[in-house]
Amino acid sequence: MNIFTDLFLLQRIDHLVRTRATGTPQNLADRLNISERNLYRLLGNLRNQGFPIAYDKHADTYYYSEPVKIEFSILVGKENLMTIRGGEKKLDPFFRLPNFGSGETDFCRVSD
């Protein structure tokens, strides 16, 4: 996967979790075109990064157990190519991606 595919996947997961519209793990995996095993791995990684993702067995859906705010911006030169936003609460930094030139740039950040 490339960075844009990963970000759009995260945006889609965030939207479905935020709106409590994921369905069962198998339904969510099918909607995302990934295996159920990869879904569990991805959700585990998100939880390890601080995302408070829980599962409601009665409603058969994932949800955030605490308010969350996610914001991504990708800048190339002076142009803002893409912005993804959502949520309500600051988390610890999600992750840092390398700037494939010199040094690192914090492309992905979670903010207030």
N, CA, C and O atoms as CSV, one atom per row, in Angstrom:
chain,resi,resn,atom,element,x,y,z
A,1,MET,N,N,0.844,-1.191,0.000
A,1,MET,CA,C,0.000,0.000,0.000
A,1,MET,C,C,0.881,1.243,0.000
A,1,MET,O,O,2.015,1.215,0.478
A,2,ASN,N,N,0.354,2.313,-0.533
A,2,ASN,CA,C,1.084,3.570,-0.473
A,2,ASN,C,C,0.471,4.473,0.585
A,2,ASN,O,O,-0.556,4.137,1.173
A,3,ILE,N,N,1.084,5.594,0.825
A,3,ILE,CA,C,0.648,6.482,1.902
A,3,ILE,C,C,-0.797,6.942,1.704
A,3,ILE,O,O,-1.557,7.005,2.670
A,4,PHE,N,N,-1.185,7.261,0.479
A,4,PHE,CA,C,-2.545,7.734,0.236
A,4,PHE,C,C,-3.570,6.627,0.480
A,4,PHE,O,O,-4.632,6.877,1.049
A,5,THR,N,N,-3.256,5.416,0.055
A,5,THR,CA,C,-4.146,4.285,0.295
A,5,THR,C,C,-4.305,4.053,1.790
A,5,THR,O,O,-5.414,3.828,2.276
A,6,ASP,N,N,-3.189,4.110,2.520
A,6,ASP,CA,C,-3.236,3.931,3.973
A,6,ASP,C,C,-4.065,5.021,4.644
A,6,ASP,O,O,-4.870,4.727,5.528
A,7,LEU,N,N,-3.880,6.273,4.236
A,7,LEU,CA,C,-4.629,7.374,4.843
A,7,LEU,C,C,-6.116,7.282,4.539
A,7,LEU,O,O,-6.943,7.535,5.415
A,8,PHE,N,N,-6.462,6.928,3.321
A,8,PHE,CA,C,-7.881,6.792,2.978
A,8,PHE,C,C,-8.512,5.622,3.727
A,8,PHE,O,O,-9.673,5.696,4.130
A,9,LEU,N,N,-7.745,4.531,3.918
A,9,LEU,CA,C,-8.245,3.401,4.694
A,9,LEU,C,C,-8.485,3.833,6.139
A,9,LEU,O,O,-9.520,3.508,6.720
A,10,LEU,N,N,-7.534,4.561,6.719
A,10,LEU,CA,C,-7.701,5.060,8.084
A,10,LEU,C,C,-8.889,6.012,8.170
A,10,LEU,O,O,-9.644,5.963,9.141
A,11,GLN,N,N,-9.067,6.868,7.180
A,11,GLN,CA,C,-10.208,7.785,7.167
A,11,GLN,C,C,-11.522,6.998,7.129
A,11,GLN,O,O,-12.473,7.338,7.833
A,12,ARG,N,N,-11.569,5.972,6.325
A,12,ARG,CA,C,-12.799,5.173,6.212
A,12,ARG,C,C,-13.090,4.426,7.513
A,12,ARG,O,O,-14.232,4.390,7.972
A,13,ILE,N,N,-12.050,3.832,8.105
A,13,ILE,CA,C,-12.226,3.142,9.382
A,13,ILE,C,C,-12.694,4.130,10.442
A,13,ILE,O,O,-13.624,3.841,11.195
A,14,ASP,N,N,-12.057,5.291,10.505
A,14,ASP,CA,C,-12.440,6.312,11.490
A,14,ASP,C,C,-13.907,6.693,11.332
A,14,ASP,O,O,-14.634,6.777,12.322
A,15,HIS,N,N,-14.343,6.920,10.109
A,15,HIS,CA,C,-15.734,7.310,9.871
A,15,HIS,C,C,-16.699,6.209,10.331
A,15,HIS,O,O,-17.685,6.492,11.011
A,16,LEU,N,N,-16.416,4.963,9.963
A,16,LEU,CA,C,-17.297,3.856,10.328
A,16,LEU,C,C,-17.319,3.624,11.838
A,16,LEU,O,O,-18.375,3.356,12.412
A,17,VAL,N,N,-16.157,3.728,12.479
A,17,VAL,CA,C,-16.100,3.552,13.938
A,17,VAL,C,C,-16.815,4.711,14.622
A,17,VAL,O,O,-17.590,4.500,15.555
A,18,ARG,N,N,-16.559,5.932,14.160
A,18,ARG,CA,C,-17.172,7.124,14.763
A,18,ARG,C,C,-18.699,7.083,14.673
A,18,ARG,O,O,-19.388,7.503,15.603
A,19,THR,N,N,-19.222,6.582,13.564
A,19,THR,CA,C,-20.675,6.539,13.369
A,19,THR,C,C,-21.289,5.216,13.830
A,19,THR,O,O,-22.486,4.984,13.658
A,20,ARG,N,N,-20.459,4.356,14.413
A,20,ARG,CA,C,-20.905,3.035,14.889
A,20,ARG,C,C,-21.603,2.264,13.766
A,20,ARG,O,O,-22.682,1.702,13.953
A,21,ALA,N,N,-20.970,2.252,12.618
A,21,ALA,CA,C,-21.554,1.606,11.446
A,21,ALA,C,C,-20.625,0.552,10.852
A,21,ALA,O,O,-20.647,0.318,9.643
A,22,THR,N,N,-19.806,-0.088,11.692
A,22,THR,CA,C,-18.852,-1.057,11.163
A,22,THR,C,C,-19.470,-2.419,10.894
A,22,THR,O,O,-19.032,-3.132,9.991
A,23,GLY,N,N,-20.475,-2.783,11.664
A,23,GLY,CA,C,-20.995,-4.140,11.585
A,23,GLY,C,C,-20.025,-5.092,12.262
A,23,GLY,O,O,-19.145,-4.662,13.009
A,24,THR,N,N,-20.183,-6.373,12.006
A,24,THR,CA,C,-19.312,-7.383,12.602
A,24,THR,C,C,-17.899,-7.251,12.021
A,24,THR,O,O,-17.710,-6.589,11.000
A,25,PRO,N,N,-16.913,-7.875,12.661
A,25,PRO,CA,C,-15.558,-7.828,12.083
A,25,PRO,C,C,-15.523,-8.346,10.642
A,25,PRO,O,O,-14.841,-7.761,9.800
A,26,GLN,N,N,-16.238,-9.419,10.345
A,26,GLN,CA,C,-16.251,-9.936,8.975
A,26,GLN,C,C,-16.887,-8.927,8.011
A,26,GLN,O,O,-16.388,-8.736,6.902
A,27,ASN,N,N,-17.987,-8.279,8.426
A,27,ASN,CA,C,-18.619,-7.258,7.581
A,27,ASN,C,C,-17.670,-6.098,7.313
A,27,ASN,O,O,-17.565,-5.615,6.185
A,28,LEU,N,N,-16.979,-5.655,8.364
A,28,LEU,CA,C,-16.046,-4.535,8.204
A,28,LEU,C,C,-14.891,-4.917,7.293
A,28,LEU,O,O,-14.503,-4.139,6.422
A,29,ALA,N,N,-14.343,-6.097,7.484
A,29,ALA,CA,C,-13.253,-6.561,6.620
A,29,ALA,C,C,-13.706,-6.607,5.161
A,29,ALA,O,O,-12.970,-6.188,4.268
A,30,ASP,N,N,-14.909,-7.113,4.921
A,30,ASP,CA,C,-15.443,-7.162,3.556
A,30,ASP,C,C,-15.597,-5.761,2.978
A,30,ASP,O,O,-15.260,-5.536,1.815
A,31,ARG,N,N,-16.106,-4.806,3.778
A,31,ARG,CA,C,-16.293,-3.432,3.295
A,31,ARG,C,C,-14.967,-2.767,2.941
A,31,ARG,O,O,-14.895,-1.942,2.030
A,32,LEU,N,N,-13.914,-3.142,3.678
A,32,LEU,CA,C,-12.596,-2.550,3.455
A,32,LEU,C,C,-11.756,-3.339,2.451
A,32,LEU,O,O,-10.638,-2.940,2.127
A,33,ASN,N,N,-12.290,-4.450,1.962
A,33,ASN,CA,C,-11.583,-5.328,1.018
A,33,ASN,C,C,-10.274,-5.850,1.592
A,33,ASN,O,O,-9.259,-5.898,0.898
A,34,ILE,N,N,-10.302,-6.241,2.868
A,34,ILE,CA,C,-9.151,-6.860,3.510
A,34,ILE,C,C,-9.643,-8.119,4.217
A,34,ILE,O,O,-10.846,-8.304,4.400
A,35,SER,N,N,-8.719,-8.978,4.610
A,35,SER,CA,C,-9.122,-10.184,5.326
A,35,SER,C,C,-9.474,-9.826,6.768
A,35,SER,O,O,-9.063,-8.788,7.285
A,36,GLU,N,N,-10.237,-10.702,7.398
A,36,GLU,CA,C,-10.606,-10.476,8.798
A,36,GLU,C,C,-9.354,-10.476,9.678
A,36,GLU,O,O,-9.268,-9.709,10.636
A,37,ARG,N,N,-8.400,-11.323,9.358
A,37,ARG,CA,C,-7.136,-11.364,10.109
A,37,ARG,C,C,-6.396,-10.030,10.000
A,37,ARG,O,O,-5.888,-9.520,10.998
A,38,ASN,N,N,-6.333,-9.461,8.786
A,38,ASN,CA,C,-5.682,-8.160,8.606
A,38,ASN,C,C,-6.435,-7.061,9.345
A,38,ASN,O,O,-5.825,-6.124,9.860
A,39,LEU,N,N,-7.757,-7.175,9.398
A,39,LEU,CA,C,-8.552,-6.198,10.144
A,39,LEU,C,C,-8.166,-6.227,11.621
A,39,LEU,O,O,-7.935,-5.179,12.223
A,40,TYR,N,N,-8.097,-7.424,12.209
A,40,TYR,CA,C,-7.725,-7.536,13.625
A,40,TYR,C,C,-6.315,-6.977,13.860
A,40,TYR,O,O,-6.063,-6.317,14.869
A,41,ARG,N,N,-5.409,-7.245,12.931
A,41,ARG,CA,C,-4.041,-6.736,13.048
A,41,ARG,C,C,-4.047,-5.204,12.987
A,41,ARG,O,O,-3.377,-4.547,13.785
A,42,LEU,N,N,-4.797,-4.642,12.046
A,42,LEU,CA,C,-4.878,-3.196,11.891
A,42,LEU,C,C,-5.501,-2.538,13.120
A,42,LEU,O,O,-4.983,-1.536,13.615
A,43,LEU,N,N,-6.607,-3.092,13.616
A,43,LEU,CA,C,-7.250,-2.531,14.806
A,43,LEU,C,C,-6.333,-2.643,16.022
A,43,LEU,O,O,-6.305,-1.741,16.860
A,44,GLY,N,N,-5.587,-3.733,16.126
A,44,GLY,CA,C,-4.621,-3.874,17.213
A,44,GLY,C,C,-3.536,-2.813,17.145
A,44,GLY,O,O,-3.149,-2.245,18.166
A,45,ASN,N,N,-3.047,-2.547,15.937
A,45,ASN,CA,C,-2.037,-1.503,15.765
A,45,ASN,C,C,-2.592,-0.138,16.134
A,45,ASN,O,O,-1.905,0.658,16.774
A,46,LEU,N,N,-3.834,0.143,15.736
A,46,LEU,CA,C,-4.449,1.425,16.083
A,46,LEU,C,C,-4.612,1.545,17.598
A,46,LEU,O,O,-4.352,2.606,18.166
A,47,ARG,N,N,-5.031,0.487,18.242
A,47,ARG,CA,C,-5.163,0.503,19.708
A,47,ARG,C,C,-3.802,0.734,20.367
A,47,ARG,O,O,-3.702,1.482,21.340
A,48,ASN,N,N,-2.762,0.100,19.843
A,48,ASN,CA,C,-1.415,0.285,20.390
A,48,ASN,C,C,-0.929,1.720,20.239
A,48,ASN,O,O,-0.091,2.178,21.016
A,49,GLN,N,N,-1.449,2.428,19.247
A,49,GLN,CA,C,-1.088,3.835,19.033
A,49,GLN,C,C,-1.940,4.772,19.873
A,49,GLN,O,O,-1.743,5.987,19.828
A,50,GLY,N,N,-2.888,4.230,20.644
A,50,GLY,CA,C,-3.680,5.060,21.546
A,50,GLY,C,C,-5.126,5.265,21.145
A,50,GLY,O,O,-5.865,5.954,21.847
A,51,PHE,N,N,-5.548,4.681,20.027
A,51,PHE,CA,C,-6.946,4.825,19.627
A,51,PHE,C,C,-7.821,3.985,20.552
A,51,PHE,O,O,-7.604,2.778,20.664
A,52,PRO,N,N,-8.813,4.595,21.223
A,52,PRO,CA,C,-9.662,3.861,22.166
A,52,PRO,C,C,-10.803,3.133,21.448
A,52,PRO,O,O,-11.974,3.475,21.621
A,53,ILE,N,N,-10.450,2.133,20.647
A,53,ILE,CA,C,-11.440,1.399,19.863
A,53,ILE,C,C,-11.939,0.218,20.684
A,53,ILE,O,O,-11.152,-0.588,21.180
A,54,ALA,N,N,-13.258,0.130,20.819
A,54,ALA,CA,C,-13.894,-0.964,21.558
A,54,ALA,C,C,-14.952,-1.602,20.653
A,54,ALA,O,O,-15.294,-1.060,19.603
A,55,TYR,N,N,-15.458,-2.748,21.072
A,55,TYR,CA,C,-16.486,-3.444,20.287
A,55,TYR,C,C,-17.724,-3.640,21.142
A,55,TYR,O,O,-17.635,-4.097,22.281
A,56,ASP,N,N,-18.887,-3.292,20.585
A,56,ASP,CA,C,-20.174,-3.472,21.248
A,56,ASP,C,C,-20.805,-4.751,20.699
A,56,ASP,O,O,-21.275,-4.774,19.562
A,57,LYS,N,N,-20.818,-5.817,21.506
A,57,LYS,CA,C,-21.341,-7.114,21.053
A,57,LYS,C,C,-22.842,-7.079,20.786
A,57,LYS,O,O,-23.337,-7.803,19.922
A,58,HIS,N,N,-23.559,-6.251,21.514
A,58,HIS,CA,C,-25.012,-6.185,21.327
A,58,HIS,C,C,-25.388,-5.463,20.041
A,58,HIS,O,O,-26.342,-5.851,19.368
A,59,ALA,N,N,-24.648,-4.421,19.696
A,59,ALA,CA,C,-24.924,-3.667,18.472
A,59,ALA,C,C,-24.093,-4.171,17.293
A,59,ALA,O,O,-24.279,-3.707,16.168
A,60,ASP,N,N,-23.180,-5.114,17.534
A,60,ASP,CA,C,-22.280,-5.626,16.492
A,60,ASP,C,C,-21.578,-4.497,15.749
A,60,ASP,O,O,-21.685,-4.387,14.528
A,61,THR,N,N,-20.853,-3.652,16.496
A,61,THR,CA,C,-20.121,-2.558,15.874
A,61,THR,C,C,-18.958,-2.121,16.749
A,61,THR,O,O,-18.996,-2.248,17.972
A,62,TYR,N,N,-17.929,-1.606,16.101
A,62,TYR,CA,C,-16.823,-0.968,16.814
A,62,TYR,C,C,-17.205,0.474,17.090
A,62,TYR,O,O,-18.012,1.062,16.370
A,63,TYR,N,N,-16.622,1.041,18.139
A,63,TYR,CA,C,-16.880,2.444,18.483
A,63,TYR,C,C,-15.683,2.974,19.253
A,63,TYR,O,O,-14.851,2.200,19.727
A,64,TYR,N,N,-15.593,4.310,19.380
A,64,TYR,CA,C,-14.574,4.931,20.215
A,64,TYR,C,C,-15.118,5.025,21.629
A,64,TYR,O,O,-16.205,5.562,21.842
A,65,SER,N,N,-14.371,4.509,22.596
A,65,SER,CA,C,-14.806,4.552,23.983
A,65,SER,C,C,-14.531,5.923,24.620
A,65,SER,O,O,-15.011,6.203,25.718
A,66,GLU,N,N,-13.767,6.770,23.939
A,66,GLU,CA,C,-13.496,8.148,24.354
A,66,GLU,C,C,-13.540,9.013,23.098
A,66,GLU,O,O,-13.332,8.511,21.993
A,67,PRO,N,N,-13.811,10.315,23.259
A,67,PRO,CA,C,-13.777,11.193,22.084
A,67,PRO,C,C,-12.384,11.216,21.448
A,67,PRO,O,O,-11.373,11.185,22.149
A,68,VAL,N,N,-12.342,11.271,20.121
A,68,VAL,CA,C,-11.092,11.238,19.366
A,68,VAL,C,C,-11.115,12.328,18.308
A,68,VAL,O,O,-12.156,12.601,17.711
A,69,LYS,N,N,-9.966,12.950,18.078
A,69,LYS,CA,C,-9.829,13.901,16.976
A,69,LYS,C,C,-8.626,13.486,16.144
A,69,LYS,O,O,-7.533,13.289,16.674
A,70,ILE,N,N,-8.830,13.357,14.857
A,70,ILE,CA,C,-7.770,12.983,13.931
A,70,ILE,C,C,-7.680,14.064,12.865
A,70,ILE,O,O,-8.699,14.512,12.338
A,71,GLU,N,N,-6.455,14.483,12.550
A,71,GLU,CA,C,-6.271,15.477,11.500
A,71,GLU,C,C,-4.989,15.164,10.751
A,71,GLU,O,O,-3.928,15.040,11.365
A,72,PHE,N,N,-5.071,15.034,9.437
A,72,PHE,CA,C,-3.930,14.801,8.577
A,72,PHE,C,C,-3.885,15.910,7.542
A,72,PHE,O,O,-4.922,16.319,7.020
A,73,SER,N,N,-2.710,16.388,7.249
A,73,SER,CA,C,-2.520,17.329,6.155
A,73,SER,C,C,-1.287,16.905,5.389
A,73,SER,O,O,-0.263,16.574,5.985
A,74,ILE,N,N,-1.380,16.915,4.085
A,74,ILE,CA,C,-0.237,16.601,3.245
A,74,ILE,C,C,0.048,17.829,2.401
A,74,ILE,O,O,-0.796,18.291,1.632
A,75,LEU,N,N,1.249,18.342,2.563
A,75,LEU,CA,C,1.665,19.532,1.843
A,75,LEU,C,C,2.817,19.189,0.923
A,75,LEU,O,O,3.749,18.490,1.320
A,76,VAL,N,N,2.757,19.676,-0.299
A,76,VAL,CA,C,3.869,19.563,-1.229
A,76,VAL,C,C,4.124,20.970,-1.724
A,76,VAL,O,O,3.270,21.570,-2.376
A,77,GLY,N,N,5.290,21.494,-1.417
A,77,GLY,CA,C,5.553,22.890,-1.738
A,77,GLY,C,C,4.631,23.764,-0.917
A,77,GLY,O,O,4.563,23.622,0.304
A,78,LYS,N,N,3.925,24.660,-1.569
A,78,LYS,CA,C,3.010,25.562,-0.878
A,78,LYS,C,C,1.556,25.149,-1.050
A,78,LYS,O,O,0.654,25.847,-0.587
A,79,GLU,N,N,1.322,24.019,-1.713
A,79,GLU,CA,C,-0.049,23.593,-1.971
A,79,GLU,C,C,-0.478,22.504,-1.005
A,79,GLU,O,O,0.249,21.541,-0.762
A,80,ASN,N,N,-1.661,22.675,-0.466
A,80,ASN,CA,C,-2.240,21.660,0.414
A,80,ASN,C,C,-2.969,20.664,-0.478
A,80,ASN,O,O,-4.027,20.974,-1.025
A,81,LEU,N,N,-2.402,19.465,-0.626
A,81,LEU,CA,C,-2.995,18.472,-1.509
A,81,LEU,C,C,-4.179,17.750,-0.892
A,81,LEU,O,O,-5.124,17.382,-1.589
A,82,MET,N,N,-4.124,17.548,0.425
A,82,MET,CA,C,-5.180,16.758,1.036
A,82,MET,C,C,-5.241,17.074,2.525
A,82,MET,O,O,-4.209,17.245,3.174
A,83,THR,N,N,-6.447,17.148,3.058
A,83,THR,CA,C,-6.651,17.289,4.490
A,83,THR,C,C,-7.733,16.308,4.899
A,83,THR,O,O,-8.786,16.233,4.266
A,84,ILE,N,N,-7.472,15.558,5.957
A,84,ILE,CA,C,-8.446,14.629,6.509
A,84,ILE,C,C,-8.655,15.038,7.955
A,84,ILE,O,O,-7.688,15.178,8.704
A,85,ARG,N,N,-9.893,15.230,8.354
A,85,ARG,CA,C,-10.182,15.647,9.720
A,85,ARG,C,C,-11.307,14.828,10.302
A,85,ARG,O,O,-12.110,14.247,9.573
A,86,GLY,N,N,-11.364,14.782,11.633
A,86,GLY,CA,C,-12.460,14.116,12.299
A,86,GLY,C,C,-12.256,14.100,13.791
A,86,GLY,O,O,-11.121,14.186,14.261
A,87,GLY,N,N,-13.316,13.994,14.540
A,87,GLY,CA,C,-13.226,13.738,15.954
A,87,GLY,C,C,-13.235,14.920,16.875
A,87,GLY,O,O,-13.548,16.042,16.479
A,88,GLU,N,N,-12.878,14.644,18.148
A,88,GLU,CA,C,-13.068,15.630,19.192
A,88,GLU,C,C,-11.948,15.757,20.200
A,88,GLU,O,O,-11.873,16.795,20.858
A,89,LYS,N,N,-11.069,14.781,20.374
A,89,LYS,CA,C,-10.102,14.805,21.470
A,89,LYS,C,C,-8.695,14.529,20.991
A,89,LYS,O,O,-8.483,13.722,20.086
A,90,LYS,N,N,-7.737,15.200,21.599
A,90,LYS,CA,C,-6.334,15.003,21.234
A,90,LYS,C,C,-5.822,13.670,21.757
A,90,LYS,O,O,-6.106,13.280,22.890
A,91,LEU,N,N,-5.054,12.971,20.907
A,91,LEU,CA,C,-4.355,11.754,21.300
A,91,LEU,C,C,-2.863,12.041,21.245
A,91,LEU,O,O,-2.442,13.086,20.748
A,92,ASP,N,N,-2.069,11.115,21.754
A,92,ASP,CA,C,-0.631,11.219,21.578
A,92,ASP,C,C,-0.337,11.108,20.088
A,92,ASP,O,O,-1.175,10.616,19.332
A,93,PRO,N,N,0.836,11.557,19.654
A,93,PRO,CA,C,1.146,11.499,18.215
A,93,PRO,C,C,0.892,10.109,17.652
A,93,PRO,O,O,1.298,9.105,18.236
A,94,PHE,N,N,0.220,10.066,16.519
A,94,PHE,CA,C,-0.169,8.795,15.896
A,94,PHE,C,C,1.053,8.068,15.365
A,94,PHE,O,O,1.335,6.945,15.782
A,95,PHE,N,N,1.775,8.687,14.461
A,95,PHE,CA,C,3.028,8.119,13.996
A,95,PHE,C,C,3.741,9.127,13.111
A,95,PHE,O,O,3.148,10.109,12.664
A,96,ARG,N,N,5.005,8.878,12.868
A,96,ARG,CA,C,5.801,9.749,12.003
A,96,ARG,C,C,6.161,8.956,10.753
A,96,ARG,O,O,6.552,7.791,10.827
A,97,LEU,N,N,6.027,9.589,9.644
A,97,LEU,CA,C,6.412,8.962,8.390
A,97,LEU,C,C,7.653,9.664,7.852
A,97,LEU,O,O,7.775,10.880,7.998
A,98,PRO,N,N,8.566,8.937,7.241
A,98,PRO,CA,C,9.775,9.583,6.738
A,98,PRO,C,C,9.464,10.447,5.529
A,98,PRO,O,O,8.606,10.115,4.710
A,99,ASN,N,N,10.173,11.555,5.434
A,99,ASN,CA,C,10.164,12.366,4.227
A,99,ASN,C,C,11.226,11.740,3.349
A,99,ASN,O,O,12.401,11.758,3.715
A,100,PHE,N,N,10.872,11.203,2.239
A,100,PHE,CA,C,11.787,10.387,1.462
A,100,PHE,C,C,12.892,11.197,0.804
A,100,PHE,O,O,13.470,10.769,-0.196
A,101,GLY,N,N,13.183,12.355,1.355
A,101,GLY,CA,C,14.351,13.142,0.981
A,101,GLY,C,C,15.275,13.136,2.170
A,101,GLY,O,O,15.610,12.075,2.696
A,102,SER,N,N,15.691,14.310,2.598
A,102,SER,CA,C,16.567,14.383,3.771
A,102,SER,C,C,15.754,14.716,5.004
A,102,SER,O,O,14.819,15.513,4.934
A,103,GLY,N,N,16.100,14.115,6.132
A,103,GLY,CA,C,15.411,14.381,7.382
A,103,GLY,C,C,14.032,13.754,7.404
A,103,GLY,O,O,13.677,12.963,6.530
A,104,GLU,N,N,13.250,14.125,8.429
A,104,GLU,CA,C,11.886,13.611,8.555
A,104,GLU,C,C,10.901,14.753,8.639
A,104,GLU,O,O,11.219,15.822,9.161
A,105,THR,N,N,9.708,14.529,8.127
A,105,THR,CA,C,8.629,15.492,8.243
A,105,THR,C,C,7.465,14.800,8.904
A,105,THR,O,O,7.159,13.652,8.582
A,106,ASP,N,N,6.813,15.477,9.819
A,106,ASP,CA,C,5.679,14.895,10.531
A,106,ASP,C,C,4.430,15.069,9.679
A,106,ASP,O,O,3.676,16.024,9.863
A,107,PHE,N,N,4.207,14.133,8.733
A,107,PHE,CA,C,3.061,14.222,7.841
A,107,PHE,C,C,1.750,13.979,8.570
A,107,PHE,O,O,0.748,14.637,8.291
A,108,CYS,N,N,1.756,13.057,9.484
A,108,CYS,CA,C,0.539,12.660,10.157
A,108,CYS,C,C,0.607,13.113,11.603
A,108,CYS,O,O,1.560,12.806,12.318
A,109,ARG,N,N,-0.397,13.835,12.019
A,109,ARG,CA,C,-0.415,14.267,13.401
A,109,ARG,C,C,-1.835,14.250,13.904
A,109,ARG,O,O,-2.783,14.409,13.134
A,110,VAL,N,N,-1.976,14.060,15.173
A,110,VAL,CA,C,-3.261,14.103,15.844
A,110,VAL,C,C,-3.219,15.359,16.681
A,110,VAL,O,O,-2.277,15.552,17.449
A,111,SER,N,N,-4.224,16.227,16.552
A,111,SER,CA,C,-4.159,17.507,17.249
A,111,SER,C,C,-5.509,17.879,17.825
A,111,SER,O,O,-6.514,17.210,17.583
A,112,ASP,N,N,-5.515,18.998,18.620
A,112,ASP,CA,C,-6.750,19.514,19.223
A,112,ASP,C,C,-7.690,20.017,18.161
A,112,ASP,O,O,-8.782,20.490,18.477
